[in-house]
Amino acid sequence: MLAIDVKDLRKQFSVQKNREGLGGALKDLFKREYNEITAVKDISFSIPQGEICGYIGENGAGKSTTIKMLTGILVPTSGHIQVNGFVPFKEREKFVNGIGVVFGQRSQLWWDIGVIESFQLLRKVYRVPEAEFKQRLNELVERLQLGELLNRPVRKLSLGQRMRCELVASLLHNPSILFLDEPTIGLDIVVKTEIRDFLKKINREQGTTILLTTHDLQDIEALCTRVIMLDDGRIIYDGGLDELKSRWSKGREIQFQFGEQPDVHTLKKLTEDLQGVSWSVASDLTATMFLPHEINVSDALSRVVGGAADIRDIKIMETNTDEIVREIYKSGSASQEAADKLSSYTPADKSQESIEGKDGQAAADAKAGEKEPVQS
Ligand SMILES: Nc1ncnc2c1ncn2[C@@H]1O[C@H](COP(=O)(O)OP(=O)(O)OP(=O)(O)O)[C@@H](O)[C@H]1O
């Protein structure tokens, strides 16, 4: 069975227009006018059980609105949703027992009472038998190291401590699907890593399906094999993260550090029969080779190592996912055609602030005094 199945899902909001000034306010009293905002525009996707899927997009893309419809908080304007076999907004009571939700910006815990009392209240809400609750709580408390926090009021917890408690709260009734809306927002890298490790574990051990929205692409890299990308209420990409990276990154960069100033013409000569390989000199002692995906790294490396003198260090640069996703948001499409339009983009261009740039050789010539790009 699919954990989540969404077809042609749409959500429109009517927002009241506020006319300017006193006159406008008076007019508003007698005749209200509304704007229609379509936050989610006929999207379809399905998520099998046990998958961790990232749901990303710029501010206002429609992520939270989707999560709210999937969790039964909002009623869709049109389309179909099934989560765990239920229509979320119709069969609320049965449905909520199978899902856990964490909104990073909002708390499901009671602010003034001890954490353990909030957990006890949630046990009653979800009707979890006492023995089962105790066993589960002990397990979660141990994993997330919450022991000494249980008797503190929630308002006295740090953000990281609270977020770990929120995760426990969302899992006390052993849901098979977990919805996480910005679970790592504002957290330091240590707590982020703890939370990511914890999520990976519960997914691996219990097969929990996770739908995760985040602006932190490291969350996506650490947890998700699949990513759904939203732009202005529409899905612009649904697939593997690796596939997205290889479609959008045009190749790899290898940075060489030399003992003496490299001669770019010699470097260029070494790789001249490798199509698409280019060189740029970043500083007196470093040069960067850009390789298209089709060129084998060891092939290119062996030529340089065999021919260039005094190499002190070699660094193979990772594709920067943030940069790729930013480019996709900018173009509004993650399609192959959009990626191809950026064919002049290479990591080497970026590190050189587009010496060659999209305008070609003219820009390169203009900057030739500072940095010298050489195309094989
Ligand atoms: N209750 C509401 N009434 C009117 N408009 C709304 C409401 N909720 C969301 N919107 C609008 O719907 C669009 C999508 O909002 P949504 O909160 O789903 O985006 P998001 O992708 O979660 O953004 P963010 O990353 O900033 O949280 C926005 O234009 C927002 O202003």
PDBQT file of the ligand as one rigid body, heavy atoms in Angstrom, charges set to zero:
ROOT
HETATM    1  N1  LIG A 401      -4.271  30.668   5.504  1.00  0.00    +0.000 N 
HETATM    2  C1  LIG A 401      -3.854  31.304   4.424  1.00  0.00    +0.000 A 
HETATM    3  N2  LIG A 401      -4.587  32.286   3.884  1.00  0.00    +0.000 NA
HETATM    4  C2  LIG A 401      -4.187  32.919   2.757  1.00  0.00    +0.000 A 
HETATM    5  N3  LIG A 401      -3.064  32.627   2.083  1.00  0.00    +0.000 NA
HETATM    6  C3  LIG A 401      -2.286  31.662   2.576  1.00  0.00    +0.000 A 
HETATM    7  C4  LIG A 401      -2.628  30.950   3.773  1.00  0.00    +0.000 A 
HETATM    8  N4  LIG A 401      -1.663  30.017   4.000  1.00  0.00    +0.000 NA
HETATM    9  C5  LIG A 401      -0.750  30.175   3.023  1.00  0.00    +0.000 A 
HETATM   10  N5  LIG A 401      -1.126  31.141   2.167  1.00  0.00    +0.000 N 
HETATM   11  C6  LIG A 401      -0.394  31.566   0.948  1.00  0.00    +0.000 C 
HETATM   12  O1  LIG A 401      -0.156  30.416   0.173  1.00  0.00    +0.000 OA
HETATM   13  C7  LIG A 401       1.141  30.458  -0.432  1.00  0.00    +0.000 C 
HETATM   14  C8  LIG A 401       1.943  29.239  -0.004  1.00  0.00    +0.000 C 
HETATM   15  O2  LIG A 401       2.214  29.311   1.390  1.00  0.00    +0.000 OA
HETATM   16  P1  LIG A 401       2.936  28.145   2.201  1.00  0.00    +0.000 P 
HETATM   17  O3  LIG A 401       2.967  28.572   3.640  1.00  0.00    +0.000 OA
HETATM   18  O4  LIG A 401       2.315  26.849   1.871  1.00  0.00    +0.000 OA
HETATM   19  O5  LIG A 401       4.411  28.200   1.565  1.00  0.00    +0.000 OA
HETATM   20  P2  LIG A 401       5.736  27.469   2.040  1.00  0.00    +0.000 P 
HETATM   21  O6  LIG A 401       6.323  26.827   0.831  1.00  0.00    +0.000 OA
HETATM   22  O7  LIG A 401       5.454  26.596   3.214  1.00  0.00    +0.000 OA
HETATM   23  O8  LIG A 401       6.627  28.710   2.471  1.00  0.00    +0.000 OA
HETATM   24  P3  LIG A 401       7.707  28.860   3.649  1.00  0.00    +0.000 P 
HETATM   25  O9  LIG A 401       8.927  28.130   3.213  1.00  0.00    +0.000 OA
HETATM   26  O10 LIG A 401       7.898  30.351   3.703  1.00  0.00    +0.000 OA
HETATM   27  O11 LIG A 401       7.086  28.304   4.905  1.00  0.00    +0.000 OA
HETATM   28  C9  LIG A 401       1.743  31.787   0.024  1.00  0.00    +0.000 C 
HETATM   29  O12 LIG A 401       1.522  32.723  -0.997  1.00  0.00    +0.000 OA
HETATM   30  C10 LIG A 401       0.968  32.147   1.274  1.00  0.00    +0.000 C 
HETATM   31  O13 LIG A 401       0.916  33.542   1.444  1.00  0.00    +0.000 OA
ENDROOT
TORSDOF 0
